[in-house]
Amino acid sequence: LLKANLEATIGQYEANLCLGWCSAVVFMEEIFAFYGCFPFLFITGRRGSGKSTIAEWHMNLFGLENSGKMASDTTSVAMQRYLAYYSNLPLFIDEYRNTKPIVAKNGFFRNAYNRQSAGKGIKSDFGVREGKIRGTLILSGEETPEDNALLTRCIIILISEKNRITNHFNWFMSNRGKFSYFIYDLICRKQEISDRFFKVLGEAKDYFVMQGSDDRTAVNYAIVAAGYAANFGEDIDFAKWMVDEVGRARREYQDEQAVNVFFEDIGFLKTRGMVDDKYMEFSEGKIYLYFHGLYNIWSQEFRKTRGIEPFKASSIRDYLKEEPGFMEANYPKQLNGSLKKCVVFEYTKAPEVLRDMFNIGSLED
């Protein structure tokens, strides 16, 4: 009944992802021993969609009630201590936003994915006190992280009214005290279902990689698929949906990578007239970018609009070298009568977001 009501409330496959993730938590120690990581569950949606309440219901599965901690008010030290206390249990961080006080904690969140703890020096005998990380995270917020490294560590669940068939709010609130039986039952059956869990985990991970996924995304979603299959059995329709979901996640992660953010923003600045032919040019089948000038304008706007520090110029430049169509990094080129050192791309092989900045369809015809 829990599964059916959750499906009716947030959508069938969204519920399957959530319950698969919660089921996999029971195997967290073994997963860490093999892969050295465990994905976070990130529940997002518009204000009033019920995302925080739904996240709290998932915490009830682990016997934890009213456990949400505000992202803005809870320090990294406090979160680390909770994650040390909550051995193989999730910590719920609510109201995640891409604001400076919260973004400052992204490094801590990223490290928790691999259980990389922080150390603090103590006076006596040059000693070090280290805070262990033993749990994982459920996060919720209206917006997902702009930090691509954190985003790729999350299983994103969108709470949307269009997926809601029936609102079972009253049932969940009346029965939430009994939800811990879900995890208790899994613990009792852990030895019985262990072989199926790790069989599906290995097979799903290999299949997602074969379909073009990177290793991190493949492992994250394979963990969820294995948790669902071990607890509820294999579901062909859900498995097919998972393949599409992994592909969608891969595309989203690619769109959020530093170089894509750079290209998208430069395109926007171009439409506003803030960059012109003094900074970029298309000629003889090649795209020339005056990187130093573009980066200076972009970084100023990035700080102004986002309130955080932009990616370093050296990082963006290195990422550009890995993009399709890249030819040279410091090619001397006359742009609007002035000699500049340019990054050069072959137009036909360049990323679509870069090609779209130049209205050259008639030239190709």
C-alpha positions in Angstrom: 0.0 0.0 0.0 2.9 2.4 0.7 4.3 1.8 -2.8 0.9 2.2 -4.5 0.1 5.4 -2.6 3.5 6.9 -3.2 3.1 6.1 -7.0 -0.3 7.8 -7.0 1.1 10.9 -5.2 4.4 11.5 -7.1 4.3 9.3 -10.2 5.0 5.6 -10.7 8.5 5.7 -11.9 9.5 8.6 -9.6 8.2 6.5 -6.6 10.2 3.5 -7.9 13.4 5.6 -8.0 12.8 6.8 -4.4 12.0 3.4 -3.0 14.9 1.8 -5.0 17.3 4.4 -3.5 15.9 3.8 0.1 16.2 0.0 -0.4 19.8 0.4 -1.6 20.8 2.2 1.6 20.6 -1.1 3.4 23.6 -2.2 1.2 25.5 1.0 1.7 28.5 -0.5 3.4 29.0 -3.2 0.7 28.5 -0.6 -2.0 31.2 1.7 -0.5 33.6 -1.3 -0.2 33.2 -2.0 -3.9 32.6 1.4 -5.6 33.7 3.9 -2.9 30.5 6.1 -3.3 26.8 6.3 -2.7 24.5 8.7 -4.6 22.3 11.3 -2.9 18.5 11.6 -3.3 17.6 15.1 -4.4 13.8 15.9 -4.4 13.0 19.1 -6.3 9.8 20.9 -7.3 8.0 24.2 -7.3 7.1 25.9 -4.1 4.0 24.2 -2.6 4.6 20.9 -4.5 5.1 19.0 -1.3 8.8 18.1 -1.9 9.9 18.7 1.8 7.0 16.7 3.1 7.7 13.8 0.7 11.4 13.9 1.7 10.3 13.7 5.3 8.2 10.6 4.5 11.3 9.0 3.1 13.1 9.7 6.3 10.3 8.0 8.2 11.2 4.8 6.4 14.4 4.9 8.5 12.6 5.6 11.7 13.6 9.3 11.7 10.9 11.9 12.3 11.0 15.7 12.0 14.6 15.4 11.0 15.0 18.0 8.3 17.9 20.5 8.7 17.8 23.8 6.9 20.7 24.1 4.3 21.2 27.8 5.1 21.3 27.5 8.9 23.1 24.2 9.5 26.9 24.4 9.5 29.2 21.9 7.7 30.5 20.8 11.0 27.1 20.1 12.3 26.2 18.1 9.2 29.4 16.1 9.4 28.5 15.2 13.0 25.1 14.1 12.0 26.6 12.0 9.2 28.9 10.4 11.8 26.0 9.7 14.2 23.7 8.4 11.4 25.6 5.2 10.5 24.2 4.0 7.1 21.3 6.4 7.5 20.4 9.5 5.5 20.6 13.1 6.7 17.8 15.3 5.3 19.0 18.8 4.2 16.0 21.0 3.2 15.7 24.3 1.2 18.8 23.8 -1.0 19.5 26.9 -3.1 22.3 28.2 -5.3 23.1 31.1 -2.9 26.5 32.0 -1.6 26.0 30.7 2.0 24.7 27.3 0.8 27.0 27.0 -2.2 30.0 27.4 0.2 28.9 23.9 1.6 29.0 22.2 -1.8 32.5 21.0 -1.3 31.4 19.2 1.9 28.4 17.7 0.1 30.6 16.4 -2.7 33.0 14.8 -0.3 30.2 13.1 1.6 29.5 11.2 -1.7 32.8 9.4 -1.3 32.9 9.6 2.5 35.9 11.9 2.4 36.0 13.4 5.9 37.6 16.6 7.0 40.4 16.7 9.6 41.2 19.3 12.2 44.5 19.8 13.9 44.8 19.7 17.7 47.5 21.2 19.8 48.6 18.1 21.7 51.4 16.1 20.0 50.6 17.6 16.6 47.5 15.4 16.5 44.6 15.5 14.1 41.0 15.0 14.9 39.0 13.5 12.0 35.2 13.5 11.7 34.0 10.3 10.1 31.1 10.2 7.5 29.0 7.1 7.8 25.7 8.2 6.3 24.3 9.7 3.1 22.1 12.7 2.1 18.5 13.4 1.1 18.3 17.0 -0.2 15.3 19.0 -1.3 14.9 22.4 -2.9 13.2 24.4 -5.6 16.4 24.4 -7.7 19.0 21.7 -8.3 22.8 22.5 -7.9 24.5 24.6 -10.5 27.7 22.8 -9.3 28.0 20.1 -11.9 30.2 17.9 -9.7 27.5 17.9 -7.0 24.7 17.5 -9.5 26.2 14.3 -10.9 26.3 12.9 -7.4 22.5 13.1 -7.1 19.5 11.1 -8.2 17.0 13.9 -9.1 13.3 13.4 -8.4 11.0 16.1 -9.8 7.7 16.5 -7.8 5.1 17.7 -10.3 1.3 18.0 -10.1 1.0 16.5 -13.5 2.2 13.2 -12.1 -0.2 13.2 -9.2 -3.2 10.9 -9.7 -4.5 11.0 -6.1 -3.2 13.0 -3.1 -2.7 10.5 -0.2 -1.4 13.2 2.2 -3.8 12.2 5.0 -2.9 8.5 4.7 0.8 9.2 4.8 0.5 11.6 7.8 -1.7 9.0 9.7 0.6 6.1 9.0 4.1 7.6 8.9 4.9 6.1 12.4 4.7 2.6 10.8 6.9 3.3 7.8 10.1 2.1 9.6 8.9 -1.5 9.0 9.9 -1.0 5.4 13.6 -0.8 6.2 13.3 -3.3 9.1 11.9 -5.9 6.8 14.7 -5.3 4.3 17.3 -5.7 7.0 15.7 -9.0 8.0 15.7 -10.2 4.4 19.1 -8.7 3.5 21.0 -12.0 3.2 18.2 -13.5 1.2 18.1 -10.7 -1.4 21.8 -9.9 -1.4 22.7 -12.0 -4.4 20.0 -10.5 -6.5 21.0 -7.0 -5.5 24.6 -7.3 -6.6 23.7 -9.3 -9.7 21.4 -6.4 -10.9 23.9 -3.8 -9.8 26.7 -5.2 -11.9 24.5 -5.9 -14.9 22.8 -2.5 -14.8 26.1 -0.6 -14.4 27.7 -2.4 -17.4 24.6 -1.8 -19.5 24.3 1.9 -18.8 28.0 2.3 -19.7 27.4 0.4 -22.9 24.6 2.8 -23.7 27.1 5.7 -23.5 26.8 6.8 -19.8 29.8 7.9 -17.8 30.9 5.6 -14.9 29.5 7.8 -12.1 26.1 8.2 -13.6 26.0 4.5 -14.4 26.9 3.5 -10.9 24.5 5.9 -9.3 21.5 4.7 -11.3 22.6 1.0 -11.1 22.5 1.3 -7.3 18.9 2.5 -7.5 17.9 -0.2 -10.0 19.5 -2.9 -7.8 17.7 -1.6 -4.7 14.3 -1.7 -6.5 14.9 -5.1 -8.1 16.1 -6.7 -4.8 13.0 -5.5 -2.9 10.2 -5.6 -5.5 11.5 -7.9 -8.2 12.4 -7.0 -11.7 10.1 -4.7 -13.7 10.7 -4.6 -17.5 8.8 -1.3 -18.0 10.7 0.4 -15.1 14.0 -1.0 -16.5 13.2 0.6 -19.9 12.3 3.9 -18.3 15.5 3.8 -16.3 17.5 3.5 -19.5 15.8 6.7 -20.9 16.3 8.4 -17.5 20.0 7.7 -17.4 20.3 9.1 -20.9 18.3 12.2 -19.8 20.5 12.6 -16.8 23.7 12.3 -18.9 22.5 15.1 -21.2 21.5 17.3 -18.3 24.9 16.8 -16.7 26.6 17.6 -20.0 24.6 20.8 -20.3 25.6 21.9 -16.8 29.4 21.4 -17.4 31.6 24.4 -17.0 32.3 24.8 -20.7 28.6 24.5 -21.6 27.7 27.2 -19.1 30.5 29.3 -20.6 29.2 28.9 -24.2 25.5 29.4 -23.2 26.4 32.6 -21.3 28.6 33.9 -24.2 25.7 33.4 -26.6 23.4 35.4 -24.3 26.0 38.2 -24.0 26.3 38.2 -27.8 22.5 38.8 -28.1 22.8 41.7 -25.7 25.6 43.2 -27.7 28.1 42.9 -25.0 30.5 40.8 -27.2 30.9 41.4 -30.9 33.4 40.9 -33.8 36.2 42.2 -31.6 35.9 39.0 -29.6 34.7 36.3 -32.0 34.5 35.6 -35.7 33.6 32.9 -38.3 35.7 32.7 -41.4 36.9 30.0 -43.8 35.0 27.3 -42.0 36.5 28.1 -38.6 35.4 29.8 -35.4 37.8 32.1 -33.7 37.3 33.1 -30.0 39.4 35.8 -28.3 39.3 33.8 -25.1 41.0 36.3 -22.7 38.6 39.1 -23.6 35.5 36.8 -23.6 36.5 35.4 -20.2 36.9 38.8 -18.6 33.5 39.9 -19.7 31.9 36.6 -18.8 33.4 36.3 -15.4 32.2 39.8 -14.4 28.7 39.0 -15.4 28.9 35.6 -13.8 29.8 37.2 -10.4 27.1 39.8 -10.8 24.2 37.5 -11.8 25.1 34.4 -9.7 26.8 35.9 -6.7 29.6 33.3 -6.7 33.0 33.0 -8.2 33.2 31.8 -11.8 35.2 28.8 -13.0 38.9 29.7 -13.4 40.2 30.8 -16.8 42.7 28.0 -16.9 40.0 25.4 -16.2 37.7 26.7 -19.0 40.7 26.9 -21.4 41.6 23.2 -20.6 38.0 22.1 -21.0 37.8 23.8 -24.4 40.7 21.7 -25.7 38.5 18.6 -25.0 35.5 19.9 -27.0 34.7 18.5 -30.4 36.2 20.5 -33.3 39.0 22.1 -31.2 42.0 23.0 -33.3 44.3 25.5 -31.6 44.5 27.4 -28.3 46.7 30.4 -29.1 46.3 31.2 -32.8 47.2 34.8 -33.8 44.2 36.3 -35.7 43.1 39.8 -36.7 39.8 40.5 -35.1 38.2 43.9 -36.1 41.7 45.2 -37.0 43.4 44.1 -33.8 45.7 41.0 -33.5 44.4 38.6 -30.8 45.4 35.1 -29.6 42.4 33.0 -30.3 41.0 29.6 -29.5 40.1 28.0 -32.9 37.3 25.5 -33.7 36.4 23.7 -36.9 32.8 24.9 -37.5 31.3 21.6 -38.7 32.6 19.7 -35.7 32.2 22.4 -33.0 29.5 22.0 -30.3 26.0 23.0 -31.4 25.8 25.7 -28.8 28.9 27.3 -30.2 27.8 27.0 -33.9 24.4 28.6 -33.0 26.2 31.9 -32.2 26.8 32.5 -35.9 24.1 33.1 -38.4 25.9 31.4 -41.3 23.3 29.1 -42.7 23.3 31.0 -46.0 27.1 30.5 -46.3 26.8 26.8 -46.0 24.1 26.7 -48.7 
